[in-house]
């Protein structure tokens, strides 16, 4: 590998000199640390299903022998996987490190920080919801699953009770769950991840608006939610999509009134 790299770099310098161009720097190669290689091996086993959620890794001494490495290296590998939420380690426990599947909340929160660092506006975040939810409603209506309809109706029944009781914070949360359910029920992991990335940002913004005296009732009318559910139940996909597109656009405008140029802020 070293010889090939040297030859390649020398050839690049030779070719550049022939063309009268400045010699490029030889490519830099980073050799992974042993702990990273161990973490990568365990990570692959989890993702491929060779290790299941709830399983425990072998005791530390066995892992040291298996990977022919040191205790410090194994513990560093554990720290890497803990940070990625693939493992949880209870200090002093004899059962070892426990396996977990990655959760969408972790990349979603990181994505929120990236969006904030890039100066993303709230209007841009709400645009993602407007682009995805109507299509998800179309998918649900095409599938016309009685189980999906029952789940949506149960969620709306809960929201109705909260509205009647005047519990508007809980009411807003229930309707936010309904928005997310529309996407979750499609079964599309990609769509669910996209919505998870913006859901927390939207929830934070709406809670902040409620704190200023804006109740969820100002933006949401349950009649529209029931109407969507009816379209889904009847399998009227185009009507479901058109209705939900209009609903999301209208409510987005209401929530964003005066805030459309405001930047995403997770640190407030």
Secondary structure, DSSP 8 states (H G I E B T S, - for coil): -HHHHHHHHHHHHHHHHHTT-------------HHHHHHHHHHHHHHTTSS-TT-B---HHHHHHHHT--HHHHHHHHHHHHHTTSEE--TT-SS--EE----HHHHHHHHHHHHHHTT-BHHHHHHHHHHHHHHHHHHHHHHT-HHHHHHHHHHHHHHHHHHHTT-HHHHHHHHHHHHHHHHHTTT-HHHHHHHHHHHHHHHHHHHHHHHTT--HHHH--HHHHHHHHHHHHHT-HHHHHHHHHHHHHHHHHHHHTTTTT-B--S--
